[in-house]
Amino acid sequence: MAETGNKIVGAVWTRIINDYGHIDDETPSLAISIYKEYRNMGIGTGLMAEMLKLLKDNGYKRVSLSVQKANYAASMYKKAGFEVVYENKEEYIMACKL
């Protein structure tokens, strides 16, 4: 979680479940949520970097996610090393090697 003062402003989590970003049963799906007024401040990038390190340190080989093509965060994921493995009309399924 990310906090500013006493307020939680963002969170990142992963899970292995058949959700939108699911690739296989060995690859956790990543999700990040940041309050709108705290976006574009590096909070999401920092949370993601910490989670990627944690996953790698725990032996995971890659992580996946689902993002709508119109979501500004898609470019952040690409900069972090995520690559599109599948896409449809509205979203990308992306994965990052750890």
C-alpha positions in Angstrom: 0.0 0.0 0.0 1.0 3.6 -0.5 0.2 6.2 2.1 0.3 10.0 2.2 0.0 11.2 5.8 -2.6 8.9 7.3 -4.4 8.3 4.0 -4.0 5.1 1.9 -3.7 6.4 -1.7 -2.9 3.3 -3.6 -2.4 -0.4 -3.5 -0.9 -3.3 -5.5 -1.8 -6.9 -5.3 -1.3 -10.2 -7.1 -3.2 -13.4 -7.2 -3.3 -16.7 -9.2 -6.9 -16.9 -10.3 -8.7 -17.2 -13.6 -9.3 -13.4 -13.9 -8.9 -11.0 -16.8 -5.1 -11.1 -16.7 -4.8 -14.9 -16.3 -2.2 -16.6 -18.5 -1.5 -19.8 -16.6 -1.6 -21.3 -13.1 2.0 -20.5 -12.4 1.8 -16.8 -13.3 0.3 -14.3 -10.8 -1.9 -11.5 -12.2 -1.0 -8.0 -11.0 -3.5 -5.2 -10.2 -2.8 -1.7 -9.1 -5.2 1.0 -7.9 -4.3 4.6 -7.2 -6.8 7.4 -6.3 -7.2 9.6 -9.3 -5.8 12.7 -7.5 -2.5 10.8 -6.7 -1.8 9.5 -10.2 1.1 10.7 -12.3 3.2 11.1 -9.2 5.3 7.9 -9.5 3.3 6.1 -6.8 2.0 3.3 -9.1 5.5 2.9 -10.6 7.0 2.5 -7.2 4.3 0.1 -6.0 4.8 -2.0 -9.2 8.6 -2.1 -8.8 8.3 -3.3 -5.2 5.8 -6.0 -6.2 7.9 -7.2 -9.2 10.9 -7.5 -6.9 8.9 -9.4 -4.3 7.6 -11.8 -6.9 11.1 -12.4 -8.3 12.5 -12.9 -4.8 9.8 -15.6 -4.2 10.7 -17.6 -7.3 8.1 -16.4 -9.8 9.3 -16.3 -13.4 6.7 -13.8 -14.8 3.7 -11.8 -13.9 0.7 -10.8 -16.1 -2.0 -8.2 -16.1 -5.0 -6.9 -18.1 -5.3 -3.3 -19.1 -7.8 -1.5 -21.2 -6.1 0.0 -24.3 -7.4 3.5 -23.4 -5.9 3.3 -19.9 -3.0 5.8 -19.5 -1.2 3.1 -17.4 -0.7 0.9 -20.5 2.4 2.9 -21.4 3.7 2.6 -17.8 3.5 -1.1 -18.0 5.3 -1.2 -21.3 8.1 1.0 -19.9 8.3 -1.5 -16.9 9.0 -4.4 -19.3 5.5 -5.8 -19.9 4.8 -7.0 -23.4 1.4 -7.7 -25.1 0.8 -11.4 -25.3 -2.9 -11.2 -26.4 -5.2 -8.4 -27.3 -8.8 -7.9 -28.2 -10.8 -4.8 -29.3 -10.7 -3.2 -25.9 -7.8 -4.6 -23.8 -4.3 -5.9 -23.7 -3.2 -9.0 -21.8 0.4 -8.3 -20.9 3.2 -10.2 -19.2 6.6 -9.3 -17.8 9.5 -11.7 -17.3 11.0 -11.4 -13.8 
